[in-house]
């Protein structure tokens, strides 16, 4: 099972960064997809990654 996570983090200058993380629970493989201060961009990257995962699952 794959988990996609958007996590808000407050930066030193008070801004909010959104970290999009991909985590494959089965293999315990985890990596950062993107880090951005734009929530719309973070959601878009999460959506693109999710759509790619669905393509992989349906092609098996």
Gaussian input, Z-matrix of N, CA and C with variables (Angstrom, degrees):
# hf/3-21g

backbone

0 1
 N
 C     1     B1
 C     2     B2     1     A1
 N     3     B3     2     A2     1     D1
 C     4     B4     3     A3     2     D2
 C     5     B5     4     A4     3     D3
 N     6     B6     5     A5     4     D4
 C     7     B7     6     A6     5     D5
 C     8     B8     7     A7     6     D6
 N     9     B9     8     A8     7     D7
 C    10    B10     9     A9     8     D8
 C    11    B11    10    A10     9     D9
 N    12    B12    11    A11    10    D10
 C    13    B13    12    A12    11    D11
 C    14    B14    13    A13    12    D12
 N    15    B15    14    A14    13    D13
 C    16    B16    15    A15    14    D14
 C    17    B17    16    A16    15    D15
 N    18    B18    17    A17    16    D16
 C    19    B19    18    A18    17    D17
 C    20    B20    19    A19    18    D18
 N    21    B21    20    A20    19    D19
 C    22    B22    21    A21    20    D20
 C    23    B23    22    A22    21    D21
 N    24    B24    23    A23    22    D22
 C    25    B25    24    A24    23    D23
 C    26    B26    25    A25    24    D24
 N    27    B27    26    A26    25    D25
 C    28    B28    27    A27    26    D26
 C    29    B29    28    A28    27    D27
 N    30    B30    29    A29    28    D28
 C    31    B31    30    A30    29    D29
 C    32    B32    31    A31    30    D30
 N    33    B33    32    A32    31    D31
 C    34    B34    33    A33    32    D32
 C    35    B35    34    A34    33    D33
 N    36    B36    35    A35    34    D34
 C    37    B37    36    A36    35    D35
 C    38    B38    37    A37    36    D36
 N    39    B39    38    A38    37    D37
 C    40    B40    39    A39    38    D38
 C    41    B41    40    A40    39    D39
 N    42    B42    41    A41    40    D40
 C    43    B43    42    A42    41    D41
 C    44    B44    43    A43    42    D42
 N    45    B45    44    A44    43    D43
 C    46    B46    45    A45    44    D44
 C    47    B47    46    A46    45    D45
 N    48    B48    47    A47    46    D46
 C    49    B49    48    A48    47    D47
 C    50    B50    49    A49    48    D48
 N    51    B51    50    A50    49    D49
 C    52    B52    51    A51    50    D50
 C    53    B53    52    A52    51    D51
 N    54    B54    53    A53    52    D52
 C    55    B55    54    A54    53    D53
 C    56    B56    55    A55    54    D54
 N    57    B57    56    A56    55    D55
 C    58    B58    57    A57    56    D56
 C    59    B59    58    A58    57    D57
 N    60    B60    59    A59    58    D58
 C    61    B61    60    A60    59    D59
 C    62    B62    61    A61    60    D60
 N    63    B63    62    A62    61    D61
 C    64    B64    63    A63    62    D62
 C    65    B65    64    A64    63    D63
 N    66    B66    65    A65    64    D64
 C    67    B67    66    A66    65    D65
 C    68    B68    67    A67    66    D66
 N    69    B69    68    A68    67    D67
 C    70    B70    69    A69    68    D68
 C    71    B71    70    A70    69    D69
 N    72    B72    71    A71    70    D70
 C    73    B73    72    A72    71    D71
 C    74    B74    73    A73    72    D72
 N    75    B75    74    A74    73    D73
 C    76    B76    75    A75    74    D74
 C    77    B77    76    A76    75    D75
 N    78    B78    77    A77    76    D76
 C    79    B79    78    A78    77    D77
 C    80    B80    79    A79    78    D78
 N    81    B81    80    A80    79    D79
 C    82    B82    81    A81    80    D80
 C    83    B83    82    A82    81    D81
 N    84    B84    83    A83    82    D82
 C    85    B85    84    A84    83    D83
 C    86    B86    85    A85    84    D84
 N    87    B87    86    A86    85    D85
 C    88    B88    87    A87    86    D86
 C    89    B89    88    A88    87    D87
 N    90    B90    89    A89    88    D88
 C    91    B91    90    A90    89    D89
 C    92    B92    91    A91    90    D90
 N    93    B93    92    A92    91    D91
 C    94    B94    93    A93    92    D92
 C    95    B95    94    A94    93    D93
 N    96    B96    95    A95    94    D94
 C    97    B97    96    A96    95    D95
 C    98    B98    97    A97    96    D96
 N    99    B99    98    A98    97    D97
 C   100   B100    99    A99    98    D98
 C   101   B101   100   A100    99    D99
 N   102   B102   101   A101   100   D100
 C   103   B103   102   A102   101   D101
 C   104   B104   103   A103   102   D102
 N   105   B105   104   A104   103   D103
 C   106   B106   105   A105   104   D104
 C   107   B107   106   A106   105   D105
 N   108   B108   107   A107   106   D106
 C   109   B109   108   A108   107   D107
 C   110   B110   109   A109   108   D108
 N   111   B111   110   A110   109   D109
 C   112   B112   111   A111   110   D110
 C   113   B113   112   A112   111   D111
 N   114   B114   113   A113   112   D112
 C   115   B115   114   A114   113   D113
 C   116   B116   115   A115   114   D114
 N   117   B117   116   A116   115   D115
 C   118   B118   117   A117   116   D116
 C   119   B119   118   A118   117   D117
 N   120   B120   119   A119   118   D118
 C   121   B121   120   A120   119   D119
 C   122   B122   121   A121   120   D120
 N   123   B123   122   A122   121   D121
 C   124   B124   123   A123   122   D122
 C   125   B125   124   A124   123   D123
 N   126   B126   125   A125   124   D124
 C   127   B127   126   A126   125   D125
 C   128   B128   127   A127   126   D126
 N   129   B129   128   A128   127   D127
 C   130   B130   129   A129   128   D128
 C   131   B131   130   A130   129   D129
 N   132   B132   131   A131   130   D130
 C   133   B133   132   A132   131   D131
 C   134   B134   133   A133   132   D132
 N   135   B135   134   A134   133   D133
 C   136   B136   135   A135   134   D134
 C   137   B137   136   A136   135   D135
 N   138   B138   137   A137   136   D136
 C   139   B139   138   A138   137   D137
 C   140   B140   139   A139   138   D138
 N   141   B141   140   A140   139   D139
 C   142   B142   141   A141   140   D140
 C   143   B143   142   A142   141   D141
 N   144   B144   143   A143   142   D142
 C   145   B145   144   A144   143   D143
 C   146   B146   145   A145   144   D144
 N   147   B147   146   A146   145   D145
 C   148   B148   147   A147   146   D146
 C   149   B149   148   A148   147   D147
 N   150   B150   149   A149   148   D148
 C   151   B151   150   A150   149   D149
 C   152   B152   151   A151   150   D150
 N   153   B153   152   A152   151   D151
 C   154   B154   153   A153   152   D152
 C   155   B155   154   A154   153   D153
 N   156   B156   155   A155   154   D154
 C   157   B157   156   A156   155   D155
 C   158   B158   157   A157   156   D156
 N   159   B159   158   A158   157   D157
 C   160   B160   159   A159   158   D158
 C   161   B161   160   A160   159   D159
 N   162   B162   161   A161   160   D160
 C   163   B163   162   A162   161   D161
 C   164   B164   163   A163   162   D162
 N   165   B165   164   A164   163   D163
 C   166   B166   165   A165   164   D164
 C   167   B167   166   A166   165   D165
 N   168   B168   167   A167   166   D166
 C   169   B169   168   A168   167   D167
 C   170   B170   169   A169   168   D168
 N   171   B171   170   A170   169   D169
 C   172   B172   171   A171   170   D170
 C   173   B173   172   A172   171   D171
 N   174   B174   173   A173   172   D172
 C   175   B175   174   A174   173   D173
 C   176   B176   175   A175   174   D174
 N   177   B177   176   A176   175   D175
 C   178   B178   177   A177   176   D176
 C   179   B179   178   A178   177   D177

   B1=1.4417
   B2=1.5277
   B3=1.3139
   B4=1.4552
   B5=1.5221
   B6=1.3227
   B7=1.4652
   B8=1.5193
   B9=1.3212
   B10=1.4583
   B11=1.5154
   B12=1.3226
   B13=1.4643
   B14=1.5265
   B15=1.3433
   B16=1.4673
   B17=1.5266
   B18=1.3156
   B19=1.4620
   B20=1.5285
   B21=1.3371
   B22=1.4657
   B23=1.5241
   B24=1.3150
   B25=1.4683
   B26=1.5236
   B27=1.3123
   B28=1.4582
   B29=1.5211
   B30=1.3320
   B31=1.4590
   B32=1.5255
   B33=1.3185
   B34=1.4588
   B35=1.5252
   B36=1.3421
   B37=1.4702
   B38=1.5219
   B39=1.3431
   B40=1.4555
   B41=1.5122
   B42=1.3212
   B43=1.4600
   B44=1.5328
   B45=1.3212
   B46=1.4589
   B47=1.5208
   B48=1.3240
   B49=1.4597
   B50=1.5229
   B51=1.3284
   B52=1.4541
   B53=1.5239
   B54=1.3226
   B55=1.4600
   B56=1.5244
   B57=1.3379
   B58=1.4582
   B59=1.5249
   B60=1.3237
   B61=1.4592
   B62=1.5290
   B63=1.3307
   B64=1.4683
   B65=1.5214
   B66=1.3295
   B67=1.4616
   B68=1.5226
   B69=1.3301
   B70=1.4592
   B71=1.5222
   B72=1.3153
   B73=1.4586
   B74=1.5307
   B75=1.3201
   B76=1.4740
   B77=1.5284
   B78=1.3327
   B79=1.4640
   B80=1.5245
   B81=1.3240
   B82=1.4643
   B83=1.5314
   B84=1.3340
   B85=1.4562
   B86=1.5306
   B87=1.3259
   B88=1.4661
   B89=1.5184
   B90=1.3413
   B91=1.4524
   B92=1.5219
   B93=1.3313
   B94=1.4545
   B95=1.5152
   B96=1.3392
   B97=1.4629
   B98=1.5249
   B99=1.3313
   B100=1.4591
   B101=1.5255
   B102=1.3055
   B103=1.4601
   B104=1.5198
   B105=1.3292
   B106=1.4591
   B107=1.5200
   B108=1.3269
   B109=1.4661
   B110=1.5297
   B111=1.3377
   B112=1.4625
   B113=1.5339
   B114=1.3281
   B115=1.4586
   B116=1.5263
   B117=1.3193
   B118=1.4648
   B119=1.5273
   B120=1.3251
   B121=1.4646
   B122=1.5292
   B123=1.3175
   B124=1.4624
   B125=1.5247
   B126=1.3255
   B127=1.4654
   B128=1.5254
   B129=1.3238
   B130=1.4604
   B131=1.5274
   B132=1.3185
   B133=1.4752
   B134=1.5242
   B135=1.3428
   B136=1.4495
   B137=1.5267
   B138=1.3230
   B139=1.4651
   B140=1.5307
   B141=1.3266
   B142=1.4661
   B143=1.5253
   B144=1.3208
   B145=1.4609
   B146=1.5265
   B147=1.3124
   B148=1.4618
   B149=1.5237
   B150=1.3270
   B151=1.4621
   B152=1.5316
   B153=1.3238
   B154=1.4648
   B155=1.5275
   B156=1.3194
   B157=1.4543
   B158=1.5346
   B159=1.3157
   B160=1.4714
   B161=1.5231
   B162=1.3396
   B163=1.4679
   B164=1.5253
   B165=1.3186
   B166=1.4648
   B167=1.5389
   B168=1.3152
   B169=1.4634
   B170=1.5216
   B171=1.3169
   B172=1.4605
   B173=1.5240
   B174=1.3238
   B175=1.4586
   B176=1.5265
   B177=1.3060
   B178=1.4800
   B179=1.5059
   A1=108.82
   A2=114.90
   A3=121.55
   A4=109.21
   A5=115.52
   A6=121.30
   A7=108.35
   A8=115.68
   A9=122.16
   A10=106.78
   A11=115.54
   A12=120.84
   A13=109.72
   A14=116.22
   A15=121.36
   A16=105.92
   A17=115.11
   A18=120.68
   A19=109.50
   A20=117.63
   A21=119.28
   A22=110.59
   A23=115.91
   A24=121.38
   A25=107.85
   A26=115.90
   A27=121.29
   A28=109.00
   A29=116.39
   A30=120.52
   A31=110.22
   A32=116.43
   A33=121.61
   A34=112.52
   A35=116.32
   A36=119.51
   A37=112.94
   A38=117.71
   A39=121.79
   A40=115.04
   A41=118.52
   A42=121.92
   A43=109.30
   A44=115.68
   A45=121.35
   A46=108.61
   A47=116.58
   A48=122.46
   A49=107.86
   A50=115.32
   A51=121.56
   A52=107.75
   A53=116.17
   A54=122.05
   A55=107.69
   A56=115.68
   A57=121.14
   A58=107.11
   A59=115.69
   A60=121.82
   A61=110.09
   A62=114.73
   A63=123.77
   A64=106.63
   A65=116.54
   A66=120.10
   A67=109.24
   A68=115.97
   A69=121.80
   A70=106.77
   A71=116.08
   A72=121.76
   A73=111.01
   A74=116.45
   A75=120.78
   A76=111.88
   A77=117.23
   A78=121.12
   A79=112.98
   A80=116.74
   A81=123.66
   A82=111.59
   A83=115.41
   A84=122.00
   A85=108.23
   A86=116.57
   A87=120.50
   A88=109.32
   A89=115.93
   A90=119.77
   A91=110.10
   A92=115.33
   A93=121.92
   A94=109.12
   A95=116.12
   A96=121.95
   A97=108.99
   A98=116.45
   A99=121.19
   A100=110.05
   A101=115.59
   A102=123.29
   A103=106.62
   A104=116.33
   A105=121.06
   A106=109.73
   A107=115.93
   A108=119.49
   A109=111.16
   A110=116.73
   A111=122.70
   A112=108.78
   A113=116.80
   A114=121.27
   A115=111.52
   A116=118.02
   A117=121.03
   A118=111.41
   A119=116.36
   A120=120.68
   A121=110.62
   A122=116.99
   A123=120.97
   A124=110.63
   A125=116.61
   A126=120.69
   A127=110.39
   A128=117.66
   A129=121.50
   A130=111.11
   A131=117.54
   A132=120.94
   A133=110.75
   A134=117.14
   A135=120.42
   A136=109.67
   A137=117.03
   A138=122.01
   A139=110.96
   A140=117.62
   A141=121.46
   A142=110.85
   A143=116.39
   A144=120.70
   A145=110.45
   A146=117.20
   A147=121.91
   A148=110.98
   A149=117.32
   A150=120.97
   A151=111.11
   A152=117.43
   A153=121.06
   A154=111.04
   A155=117.76
   A156=121.42
   A157=110.17
   A158=116.92
   A159=120.97
   A160=110.06
   A161=117.49
   A162=120.65
   A163=110.84
   A164=116.46
   A165=120.39
   A166=110.02
   A167=116.57
   A168=120.31
   A169=112.04
   A170=117.54
   A171=120.22
   A172=112.36
   A173=117.71
   A174=120.29
   A175=111.89
   A176=117.91
   A177=121.93
   A178=110.47
   D1=141.19
   D2=-179.76
   D3=-109.46
   D4=139.25
   D5=174.88
   D6=-117.33
   D7=135.07
   D8=173.23
   D9=-116.08
   D10=128.61
   D11=-171.16
   D12=-128.34
   D13=135.86
   D14=168.49
   D15=-110.16
   D16=121.29
   D17=-176.97
   D18=-121.82
   D19=121.20
   D20=175.94
   D21=-80.99
   D22=137.87
   D23=177.17
   D24=-133.62
   D25=137.31
   D26=176.62
   D27=-85.56
   D28=128.21
   D29=-179.96
   D30=-84.77
   D31=172.49
   D32=-179.44
   D33=-60.75
   D34=-32.21
   D35=-178.93
   D36=-89.34
   D37=10.16
   D38=175.43
   D39=90.23
   D40=-3.79
   D41=177.90
   D42=-76.63
   D43=164.62
   D44=175.92
   D45=-108.77
   D46=124.65
   D47=172.37
   D48=-104.18
   D49=143.43
   D50=176.87
   D51=-109.50
   D52=122.95
   D53=-178.30
   D54=-107.03
   D55=120.35
   D56=177.31
   D57=-98.20
   D58=121.69
   D59=-175.62
   D60=-120.86
   D61=139.25
   D62=174.93
   D63=-105.88
   D64=128.28
   D65=179.69
   D66=-134.84
   D67=115.74
   D68=174.77
   D69=-91.18
   D70=106.53
   D71=-174.72
   D72=-64.82
   D73=-37.82
   D74=-176.88
   D75=-60.81
   D76=-44.34
   D77=-178.27
   D78=-100.81
   D79=-3.46
   D80=-175.81
   D81=57.08
   D82=33.57
   D83=176.32
   D84=-91.68
   D85=129.09
   D86=-178.02
   D87=-138.88
   D88=137.36
   D89=174.67
   D90=-151.39
   D91=158.03
   D92=178.82
   D93=-84.53
   D94=125.84
   D95=177.37
   D96=-77.99
   D97=-48.88
   D98=179.01
   D99=-161.08
   D100=157.98
   D101=170.80
   D102=-129.44
   D103=124.58
   D104=-176.82
   D105=-148.81
   D106=158.26
   D107=175.35
   D108=-97.15
   D109=7.32
   D110=179.83
   D111=-108.57
   D112=111.16
   D113=-177.85
   D114=-60.54
   D115=-38.74
   D116=179.46
   D117=-61.34
   D118=-41.16
   D119=177.86
   D120=-65.54
   D121=-40.85
   D122=179.35
   D123=-62.79
   D124=-43.27
   D125=179.10
   D126=-65.80
   D127=-39.96
   D128=178.95
   D129=-62.74
   D130=-44.37
   D131=179.14
   D132=-65.24
   D133=-39.15
   D134=177.08
   D135=-62.82
   D136=-43.48
   D137=179.74
   D138=-62.23
   D139=-44.66
   D140=179.58
   D141=-62.21
   D142=-42.51
   D143=179.63
   D144=-65.50
   D145=-41.62
   D146=178.18
   D147=-62.67
   D148=-44.33
   D149=178.95
   D150=-62.05
   D151=-38.68
   D152=177.24
   D153=-65.74
   D154=-39.21
   D155=178.27
   D156=-64.54
   D157=-38.91
   D158=178.93
   D159=-65.08
   D160=-40.30
   D161=177.26
   D162=-60.83
   D163=-41.95
   D164=179.74
   D165=-64.49
   D166=-44.22
   D167=-179.09
   D168=-64.32
   D169=-39.94
   D170=-177.07
   D171=-78.04
   D172=-17.12
   D173=179.12
   D174=-85.88
   D175=-10.71
   D176=-178.59
   D177=-81.97

